[in-house]
């Protein structure tokens, strides 16, 4: 186990993508989340997963319990607004009778999941049924109204016309039926969820498996194998040809970039936390000031 102050505890970092073309054609980047959930379902590691599925409004996701490959694929793709997946844990066990639940979430959601497992108040007989936690990289997320503003005002189309969204190379790319538009990420600052300004976790450090596109070539994903459970699932998926792998880029546009982004989030948001603490205000996340913190010397 590697204990890393920037990327969190992990066993190995690899670059991979789903082998199944049906998955990569529908999913984001390498289709890792969909591929692993489907593999875990077929191998009886989980008997269902809580995913961010379609909602009543375009690109405003709602949590769904997926118990088939088709249902998992239907929820594929990144949505850049929050979806309260954790709210469905009780229903997944009671209404669907799941005994082994797979979950997908942003760093803050993974943190909430682990807190629910540590202090299962109101979740008795449910929190211990979490069989797999997949975390995704996240710098910030947007309220639905902010996302709608980007689509309608900046790109000039309706949310119903959007077919895909992606953040890459400092821009938010919005693909739609008329073409593609892009918005500099700097222009989106101030529109994010307020809590994002106090979160110190970029790479879902508490998940079993973390993944995202940073440090990988287009169409591939960087996977951080964290727990024994997560590492074992990834290893078996690779052995059985569910995932294809390639050499991981350790350089400037590879793991160094992943470390840089994770470090920047910690340092920037720690300053936001410190400012509020100096004013005697409460913040969602706290961290004691420590001049010897290695992050301050990076």
N, C-alpha and C positions, 0 to 999 in steps of 0.2 A: 504494500500500500504506500502510495506517495502522498505525503501531507503537504499541500501547496497552499500558501497564504493567498494566492491570487485565483487559482482555478479550483480550489477546494480539494478534498481527499479524492484520490482516484487510483486506479490500477494501471490503466493504459489509455492512450489516445490513438484512435485509428481514423482513417478516411474510407468511407464506404458509400454504396448506394444499393437500392433494391434491384434484384435481378429481374423481377417480374415487370414487364413493360406496361401491363395494365395498371400497376401501382405508380410507376414513374410518370405515366401520362396524366394522371389525375392529381398526384401529390406535389408537394413543394420540394424543390431541390432534389435530394437523393431518395425521397420517399421513405426515410428510415422509420419514422413513427408508425406509419401505416403498416409497413412490412413487419415490424417487430410485434405490433399488436395482433396482426393476423397470424403470424407464426406462433405467438404465445397462446392464442385461442385454439389453433389447430393442434398444438402439443399439450393442451389441457393445463397449461401453466396458469391461465386465467379462464374464466367462463363468461367474461364480458368486460367491456371497457366503457368508461365515461369519457365522451368526446365532445368537441365543440361542433355541433351540427347546424343545420339550417334553421333560421328563425323566421318570424313572421315578416320581417323587413329584410331586404337584400343587404348582406354583409353585416347583419346584426345577429351573431350566432346565439344559439341556446344549447344548454347541455342535453345530451342524449345518451341513453344506454344502448351500446351497440353489442349485439351478441352474434353477429354473422360477419363474414368477410365483406359482403355487399354493404352492410350498414357502416362498417369502418371506412370503406372507400368513399362512401357518400359524404363523409365528414372530412375528407382529405383536404389539405391546403391550409395555409396560414391565414388567420383573420386578425387584423391589427386593431381589435377592440376586445375588451374583456368579456369572458364567458364564465359564469359562476359554476364551473364543473363540480366543485366540492359540495355544492348544495344538493347534489343528487346521490350522495353516498348512501344515505338511509334508504331512499327509494330503490336503489340498485339492489340492496340486500332484502328488502321487504316485498316490494312489488314485483321484482324480477327474480328474487330468490338466489342472487349471486353469492357464492361462497368465496370466490377468488376474483377480486376486482383489479382491472388495469386502469391506471389513471394517466392523463396527460395534462401538463400545466406549465405555466410560467414560473420563474423563481419564487415569487411571492406565494403562489398557489401551492408549490411543493413545500415551502416552509409552513404554510397553514396545515397541510396534510400531516406533516411530521408532528406538529403541535397537537393535532387532533389525536394522533396515535399515542403521544406521550401523556396527554390529559384528556381521555375520552369522555368528558362530561357530556351527557346527553347522546353519546354515540356508542354506548355499550353494545357489544355483540355486532358492531359494524366496523369500527376502526381496525380490528384485528383481521378483517377480511381483505385488506389491501395487499394484493399479491405482487404488484409491479407499479413503480412510479417512473414515468418518463418525463424528463424536464426539457424545456426548450430554451435556447439562448434568448435573452430579452434585455434590451437597453431601456425601453420605455414602451408604454401602450397608450392607446387613445380612447377617450369616451366616444360613443357612437356618433354624437353630434359633431365632434371634431372631425372624425373620419368623413362624415357626410359633407362637411364644409370643404374638405380637400377635394373630394370627388366633384361636387357641384360647382364650387366657385373657382377652384384653381385649374381643374381639368376640363370643366364645362360639359359634363355628362351626368346622367342619372345613375344612382347606385345599381339599378337593375341592369345597366349596360356594362358594368364592370365584370370581367371574367377572371382576373387574377391581380393580386397585389404582391409586391416584393420590395424589400429594402436591401439595397446593394450599392456599394461605392458612394456612400454618402447621399443617396437619393431614395425617395419613395417612388417606385415605378407602379403605375396603375394602367393595366391593360384592359381595354374595353372593345366594344363591337366596332368602333370607328378607328381604332388604332391603339396608340400608347401615349401616355403622358407621364411626366416626371416632376417631382417637387423636391428641392433641396431639403435635406433633413433639418438644416439650420432654420428653415422657414417654419418647421413644425414645432419648434421649441415654444413652450408656453401653452400648447394645446394638449399636452400629455396628462394622464391621470396624476393628480397632485401627489399621491403616495409614491409614484415612480421617482420623485426627487429625493427620496430618503432610503431607497433600497440599495443595498451594497452588493447584491448578487446578480451577476450577469449570466452565469453559466449553470444555474440550477444546481448548486453545490450539494444539496441534500437528496437529490434524486438517485435512483438506482442506475439510470442511464441518462446522460445529457447529450443533446445534439443540436446542430445548427449548420448553416452554410458557411460561416466565417472560417477561414483557413483552408477551404476546399475549392476545387475548380467548379465551374458551373455544372450543375447536374449531380454533384456529389455533396456529401455532408461529413462534418467532423463529429465523431462519436467519442464521448468521454465515458469510459467504463469505470463505474464507481464501486458499487457494492459487489460482493461475491455473486449474488443473484443476478445482477445486471451483467456482470462480466461473463457469467456462464451462458446466459441467453444469447449474447452477442457472439461468443465463440462458437456455439452450436449452430447458430444461424449462418455463420460464415462457412463452417464445415459442411453444412448441408446445401450450400449454394443459394441460400435465401438472400444473402448479401454478397456483393462483389466488393473487393477491397483494392486499394492502390496505395502506393507509398505516400506517407504523410509528409506534407511540406513543413519543415521545421523553421523556415526562414522568415524574411520580412513580411511576406504576404501569406504566411502560414501560421504556425503556432505562435510566433512572435506577435502577429497582429491580434490573435485571440487574447493573449496575455495583456497586450496594450489596451484593448477595449475593456477588458475586465478590470484592469488597474485603474483606468480613467474613471469608470463608473464608481468604484469604491472611493477614490480620492475626491471626486466632485461632490458626490452625495454625502460623504463624511463632513465636508465643509458646510453643506446645507444643514446637516444635523447639529453641528457645533454652533452654528449661528443661532438656531432656535434654542438650544440648551443655554447659551449665554444670555438669552433674553428670558430664561425661566419658563419657556414654553414646552409643551409636550410634543413629541414626535412619534411616528409609528415605529421607528427602529432607533435604538440607542447604542452607542459605542463609546466607551470611556476614552477620553483624550489621552494619548500616549505618545510622547515625543520620540520614543524609541521604536515606534511602529515602523517596520521595514517598508511599508507603503510610502512613508514620508520621504524615504531616501531613494526612491526610484526615479 
